Amino acid sequence: MKIIITESQYNRIWLLRRYKLVRDSFDTIFMYIKNPCKFDSFEHYERTFVDLMLDELHPEYYLIDNFDYEGMISELKDMFYVELTELYWGRKC
């Protein structure tokens, strides 16, 4: 029996296999994004989070040929959407 895995499923599996690393990276990045008042919009806030997260995870994926950056960005946004929206919209500026 062969199981076919799509690219988006592969990205999700890649992140879930390294969930402790991903969670620790989020906690590290939180120091930089914990003040959402510095950002003009939620899109800018979310993009900063994704950029910092990819930089933090870079040592894990930089040798993988054909690494799907866009897919990983999409998966990170999906995984942390609730936490990011709560942080951004729950702000007190």
Protein Blocks (a to p, Z undefined) as FASTA:
>chain_A
ZZdddfklmmmmmmmmmmmmmmmmmmmmmmmmmpmmlpmbfklmmmmmmmmmmmmmmmmm
mmpghiafklmmmmmmmmmmmmmmmmmmmpcZZ
